[in-house]
C-alpha cells in the first residue's frame, strides 16, 4: 500500500501537533516544516519525533513561508498529496505591534504556497488554508460561510487576504484549495499567552499557591470555543471531498471570558466573588483579590461576539465536535495540574 504524503507548514504549533498525530494514525507519511532557530521549538511534537514506531512516518524539514524559494524547493522535493498551511503569527494583540510581519506570514505565506503549486503544475496536490473566525470581526452572530467579513485586526486582515487568494487560485487555476474558517479552538497544548490557557494556568497556580494575581483584559468579549483535536479532523475531511470548498468549523455556542473563568473556577472548586465595574472589576477568592483588569490587555479594536454556525460542515463533511467546553476545561486543568506537580 502506497502511503499518502502530507506536508504541514507550522507543524510545531498546537494544530500542527494534533494534525500530525491524526495523519499518522491514517497511515500518512508526514513532512513538517519548521523555521531554523538557535533554540528548539518542537516540544509539542518531540514525543512523536522520538518514537521509533513513527520514524518512517514523520520527518522534519527546515523552511519558512516568508521565503518563496524554500517553499518551492520543499514542495518540489516532497511532491505531497496534501498541503496544510497552519503557519501563522497567530496572536491577535501582537499583530497590532508587528503588522507587516503578520501580513508576510499570515497573508503572503498562503500566496507563496499556492503559487508554488501552480508553478510546479502539481494539480493533484490538495491545499488547506487555515482561516479564522476573527475575519468576521464585528459582523453579528451567528456567523457562517455567507456572513460578511469585517476584520478588526492586522491578524484578521492578513488571514482574510489568505482566504480570498485561496479562492482566487482555486477558481483561476482549478486547484483543489479549501479554506477552513475555524472558530477558537483550545487544548492543553495551547500557547501560554492565549486567554483560555492563561486563565486555566493562572487559576491552577493560584489554587496551589504558585501565583498571587491573574491580570486580564476584556471580560465581556464572547467566543465560540472548541477542542483543537476535534477541529483538525475537519481539516482532513475537507481534503477528502470530491470538490474543494470553504467551511465554518465551530461548536455553535458562545461564552464570555468571565463565564469561562467561572466554569474553570467551578471545576477547581474555587468560589470567585466579583466586585466593581470596568477597569476596577476584581475577582476575589477567600477574600483575596486574585483577578484584576489591566488595560494593556485590551485590543485597539475589540471583537465583541463570535459564534458560528457549522451546519454546512455537519451536512457535507459529516463533522461534529466530540467534546463539550466542560470536557475541554477538564483536559486543560488536568494538564496544568500535572505541570505544576512536576515543576
N, C-alpha and C positions, 0 to 999 in steps of 0.2 A: 504493500500500500504506500503510495506516494504522499508524503505529508504536505499539507498546505503550508505556505510560508507567510508569516505576518511580520510586518515592520512597524514598530511602535516608537514614535518620536515623543519624548517626555516619559519614558518608561519608569524613571525613578520617582515620579510623583505618586500621590495617593491612587488615582485612577489607573495609572500605568502598572502599578504593582498588583492590583486586583485583576486587571485585564490579562496580564502575563500569566497568572495562575489559572485563570479561566481558559485561556487558549491552550496551555499545556495539557489541561485535562481533556481538551478537544483534539489532542494529538497533533497540534501545530508545531512547526519549527518556528521559534520566535527570535527575532533580532531586535534588540533595543538600543536606541541611540541616546547617549548621554554626552554632555559637554565636558571637554577636558578641563580639569581643575587640579590645583595643588592639594586640595582636600577631597577625600572620598565623600560622596553624597549618595550612597547606594544602600543605606540602612534598610529601606523598605523592601529591597529585593535580594539582600545578601543571603538569606536562607535558601532561596531558590538557586542563586548563582553557585552556592557551595554544596548543593545537593547533587551527589554523584548520579542519582537516578535521572536528574533533569539536565545533565551535562550535554547530552546530544540534542536537547530540545531548545536550548537557550544560549544566546551569545550576545555579548555587549559590544557596541561599536562606538567610536568617538565621532561626533558630528555636531552640527548646530544649524537650526532653521534660519539663522541670520546669515548663513554662508551658502549661497546658491551652489557653488562648486561642490561642496561636501554633500549637499542634498542630492545632486545629480549623480555623483560618484557612488554613493551608498545605494540608491535605488537601482542604478545600472548593474552594480555588483550582485545585489541580493535577488533582484527580479521577483519582488514579492507578489503574492496573490492579493494581499490586503495590506493597506497602509492606514494606521490610526494616528492622526495628528492630535496629541494631547499636550504638546509643548506649549507653555504659556508663562507669562508673568501674570499670575492669577489672583493677585491681591488687589481688590478694587481701590482701597485707600492709597496704596503705594503707587497705583497708576497715575494719580494726580501729581506725584512727585517725580516720576520717571515716564512721562507721557510718550516721548519719542522712542525710548527703548521698548515700551509696551506695544507701540504700533509696529515696530520692527519684528518683534517676536509673534505677537498675537494676530496681527493683521497680515503683514507681508510674508510671515512664515508659511501660512497656508498657500499663498500665491506661489512661492518657490517650489513647494511640493507638487502642486497642480501643474505648474509649468514644466517641471522635470518629467512628470508622467506623460505630458503632451509631447515634449521634445523627443523622448525616448520611444514614443509610439507604443507605450505599454497599455493598449486599450483594454486588456483583460484584467488589469490591476484595479481593484476596488479601493476607494478612498473614503475615510470617515473623518469629518471635521468636528471637533468638539466645540459646540456653541455654548451659550449660557443664557439663563433667564434674565440676566442683567440687561440684555439687549432690549427687553420690553420696557425697562425704565419706569416711567410714570404712567404707562398705559394701565387702565383699570383691570383688575382681576375679574373672572378667571382668564388667563392668557392661553391661547392655543396657536396653532400654525398660521391662522389668519389674522391674528392680532397685530396691530401696528407696532413697529419698533420705535421706541423713544429713548435712546441711550442717555444715561446721566453721568457717565464717567469715561475717561480715556480708555479704560479697560473694555467697557461695553461697546464703545465706538470702534475700537480695533477688532473686536470679535465680530461686530456687525459687518465690517469690511470682509473679513474672512468668510462669513456666511454668504454674502452676496457674490463674492468672487468664485465660491464653490458652485453656486447656482449658475453663474455665467459660464464657467468651464464645462459644467455638465451639459448645458443646453447648446453651447457653441461647438464643442468638440466631441460630444456624445460620450463623455467619460462617465463611469459609474462612480458618482460622488454624492455622498449623503451628509446632511447636517443633523447632528443631534443637539436639540435645544434642551439641555439638561438643567433642571432646577437644582437648588442647593442639595448636595449630597455629601454626607459626612461619614466618618468611620474612626476607629481607634488610630488609624494612620494619618489622620488629618494634621496639617501643619499647625504649630502652636499659636500662630497669630490669628487664626480664623476663630470667629466668635464662639462657635459651639465647643471647640476644643479648649479655648481659653476659659470658658465658663466651667466646663467639667473638670479640667485640670486645676483651676483655681479653687473651686469649692472642695474638691478632694483634699488639696493641700491645706486648706483652712480647717477642714474637719480633723485632719491628722496633725494639726499644729505645725505645718511646714511653711505656712504663709499667713499673713495677717489680713490683708485687704485685696480685693479684686476691683480693678478700675475698668469701667466700660463706657461706651458711648450711648447711642440712641437705644433706649429700652423698648421703644414702641414701633420700630420697623417690624413688619411681618414677613415671614419667609415660609416657603414650602420645602420642608426638609425630608430627605430620604437617606437610604443606606447605600454607600458607594458600590458595595459588592453587588447589590441588586441592579444598579444602574449600568454597570459595564456590560452586563449581559445584553442590554438593549443595543449597545453599540454593535456587537457582533450580529445580532438579529437583523439590523438594518442592512448589513452587507450580504446577508444570505437570501434576500428577496430577489426576484427577477428584474425589478426595476428600481432605480435609485430614487430616493425621496427624502423629505425632511420631516422630523418627528419631535414633538414635545415629549419629554420624559419627566414625570413628576409624581407626587403622591396624591395631589388634589386637595390637600389640607394645609392650612397655614396657621402659624402661631407667632406671637410677638416674642421678642428677645426675653422680655420679662416673664412671659408664660413658660418659655423654655427653661429659664433659671428656676422657676418654681417646680417644674417637673423634675429637674435634676436634684433639687434640694429635697423633694419628697422621697426620691429613690435613696438618697443618702441619710434620710431621717433627720433632716435639718429644717427646723421651722423658722423660716425667714419672715420677719416683720418689716413692712415697708413704711417709711415716713418721708414727708417732704414732697416737693414737686420740682420738675425741670432739672436744672443742674444741681439742685440741692437735694434731690431724691437719694435716699440711703436705705440699704438693706441691713437689718440687724439680725444677729444670731446670738442667743444667750446674752442679750442686751449689749452686745459689742457690734460696732459698725464694721461690716465685712464687705459691703459692696458700695462703691461710690462712683459718681459720674465725673468724667473728665472730658471737657470739650475737645481736647486734641484727638479724641477717637471718633468725632463726628466727621462725616464726609462734607466736602464743599457743596455737593448736591446729593440729597438723600433720596433713596428709593423706598417709598413707604410700604408698598404691599405687592408681593409677588405670590401668586397662587395659580398653578397651572391646571390644564385640562388635557389629560393624556388619552382621550377616547380613541384617537386615531391609532396610537401605538397599541392600545389594548385590542383593537379590532384587527389591524393588519399584521402587527408583529406578534400578537398573542402574548404581549408582555404585561406583567403586573408586578408591582413591588411586593416582595415577600415579607418584609419587616416593617412593623409599625414604628413610630417615633419612640415609643416606650422601649421596644426591643433595642433600637439603636442606642438610646441613652444607657441602657444596661450594659451593652457591649463596650461602650466607651468608658463607662465608670469602672468596670472590671479591669480594663486595660490600665487605666490610671492608677488604680489601687495596687496592681502588680508592679508598676513602675516605681511607685513610692516605696513599697516594701523592699524592693531590690536595690534601691538607691543608697 
